[in-house]
Amino acid sequence: MDVERVLGRLGDAARPGPTVLFIAGMHGNEPAGLLALERVFKDFDGERGSVVNGNVLALAGNLPALSRAVRFVDRDLNRLWVRARLPGEDARPEDAPSVEHAERIELLRELRKAVRDAQGPVFCIDLHTTSGDGPPFVVFSDTLRNRRFVAKWPCPLILGIEERIGGSLSECMSLSGAVAAAFEGGRHDDPASVDWHEAAIRIAMVSAGSVRAQDMPGYDEARRMLRDASRGIPRILDVIYRHGLRQDHDFEMSPGFPNFTPVMRGRRLATDADPDDPELRVAVTAQRTGRILLPLYQGQGDDGYFIARVISRLWLFISGLMRRCWIDRLVTYLPGVRRVPGPGGKRGGWLERRYEIDRRVARWLAEDVFHLAGFRVVHETDEMVRVARRPHDLRAPEKVDL
Ligand SMILES: [Zn+2]
């Protein structure tokens, strides 16, 4: 698929109101978001565009990968958004070391311009599809502002994937002060994926406040469609495990694990080459009990699968309350938890502080509690996990700093 970087604009940058950024085709084999944006934007052609508050901008992600219909050419573009390593304003695509590094420079230029011109809050929605089957769902970094935004989406809400993969655009936007989420709208080549994306785009525009529900064509139908598609699936899940793949892996997911399949610890999920003897194949079994997410049923990618556990609404409510009342700080006194210096040896304020959880002492519980108390994983090994508090959790910054 050959497309321009800017897929469409609605509203007026000078008009006060939210700035809503949609990104589609961050992975070149996921065209559903582009097709759906085209459908929705058509509804606001000409005069009909006057109902839009603020402005809405739709951008295409990885143009060279889209034209070849592959996930990426050299590098996964949705792993390059590590905030501390973003290129400066003067970076030039022609000097970039890979196709995706050049794409990042161009995309970043558009994002920075939109953020600079914003006259109100900034929302960023990254549109994706999956290689496995299953209903649509929303992935987001667990800040209370992001929670409020996705609460109106009638489909499963997933916490904790972003921080485990590292370098995703929506995590980067969230850390920069925007409200952000990623939508995973069905299997790559399923025609229903385009309908689900269309529904998600309409709902996102209403939840962000760009268009009032009564001015959004097909709004009730959109809500009904997502609700029906995810019937019987738990509403909120927290990712507790990522099965990362080695560079020389030969991972093969067993068939029959659509998104959200419940698995018990020890169940055989896949096979892979033995790291010590590549001639041998070994079974990969579930490390924890929970629901399978994003199983890898395609060649490209380095996440084998994720395991998530179901979170009750009550627990979510309590964790929100904890953060508002600053009780979240108590979790740092749990056994097996110690404070460690932040980046560059800084001890700094609350947001810069790092805590290390010793997995041999604290097991999984402390980690799960930290997660819901608003901490994100910044580094993990088999023995320990290092966490830091999420910025911009309760309040938007004056200006998004990208
Ligand atoms: Zn994707």
Residues whose N, C-alpha, C, O or C-beta is under 5 A from the ligand:
A	BS01	ZN	H27 E30 H128 T129
